[in-house]
Each structure stands twice: as structure tokens, then as C-alpha cells.
Amino acid sequence: MRPAYLNAARSLQLGREAAVEGEGAAALEYLAAAMNSLRVLPPERTRDVLLSHVHLAFFQTLSMLGADQADEHLHLGVSYARSTRDPLARAIAQECLSGLEAVR
């Protein structure tokens, strides 16, 4: 795996951990780092799977913080999850959508 993928995956992991620990600002910084690493790479399945996970993690974190930008990340995360057909990304996307429907 290319170093950019490893860096993005590590930032995603750290972002998720920070979000679980209630450190929203740190989580958003890690997720932004992951996003920046992935955006410079050419389109391919691995990049798109990671982008799905990053967008969905952004959605979950921003929703927790009550931020307005969460819906755009949900839309992009679900789109990437559907196009890549990654089972884990699709399960996370479905969980996010189900939670959103329950709130509305």
C-alpha cells in the first residue's frame, strides 16, 4: 500500500478515536488530514473506499458537534460507499442514514 494510503488510514483511525473520546476539534483535524492525503491521489477503488470512510466519519463527528456541514459529508460518503460496494462502508452509511431518519 502506498504511504499516502497508510497516512490517510492512520489519520482516519486517530480521528475516530478522538471523536469517541469527545475531542471533536482534534477529530476534525485528523479527518481533514486524511481527506487532504486522499484528494491528491488519482481515482481508484482503495482511495474511494477510504474517502467513503472519511466522509462518513466527518458526518458522524460533525453531527455530534451539531455543525451544519454534516449533510454534505453524508451525501458524499454514501455515494462513495455505493460506488465502491465496500461492505463495511455500506454498513456505516446505512447506519448513518438510519440514524438520520430516526431523528427526523
N, C-alpha and C positions, 0 to 999 in steps of 0.2 A: 504494500500500500504506500502511496506517495506520502511524503512528510506533511503536505498540506492537509490531506485527509486525516492523518493522525492528530495534527494540531487542532483541526476542527472538531474531531470526535472528543478530544480531551477537553476542549473549551465547552462543548455541549455538556459533557459529564459534570464538569465543575459548575456550570450554570444551573443544571438541575439540582445538584447538591446544595448550592447556595439558596435556591428558591425553597427547597424543602426546609432549610434551616431558618427561613424567614428573612434572608438577606436579599431583598428584591433588587436593590441597586447593583450589588455585586453580580447577581444572577444576570441582569440585563447586560452588564459589561462583558461577561464571559460569552453570552449568546451573541452579542454583537461581534465579538472577536471571531467566533465560529462562522458567522454569516460572512464577514469580510474575507475570511480564508477561502470560503467556498465560491463566492461570487467571481473570483478571478480565474477559476478553473473552467475548462471547456465543458459543455454539457455531456454528461454520461450518467449511467444508472447510479453509480456509487455516490456521485455528487448530489444527484437529485434525491436519493434516499436520505442522505444527511440533511439536505435542505428541508425536506419534509419534517424531519425530527426537530430541527432548529426552529422552524416557523411554528410548529405546534408547541414547543417549549416556550417560545416567546408569547404565544397566545395564553398559555396557562399562567405564566408569570404576570403578564400584563393584566389578565383578568383578576388575579389575586390582588394586584395593586389598584384595581379599579380604573385603569387607563383606557382611553378611547381607541387607541390604535390596535387593540386586540383583534377586532374582527377581520382586518386585512391579513393579519398573520394566520388566522384560522382558515380563511379562504385559500391562501397560498399553500398552507400546509396540507389541507385536504386535497387540493389539486395535485400536488406532488405525490401524495400518498396513493391517489387513484392511478396516476400515470405510471408510477414505478411498480405498483402491485406488491409492494413490500408488506408482508403480513403484519409486522409489528407497527409500522407507520399507519397502516389502515385501521388497526385496532385502537391506536391512540386517537386517530382522527375521529373514529366513531364514538369513542368515549367523550371527546370534546364536544361533538355535535349533540350527543345525548344530554350532556350536562347543560348545554346552551338551551335546548328545547325545554328542559325541566325548569329553568329559570324564567323563561318567557311565558 
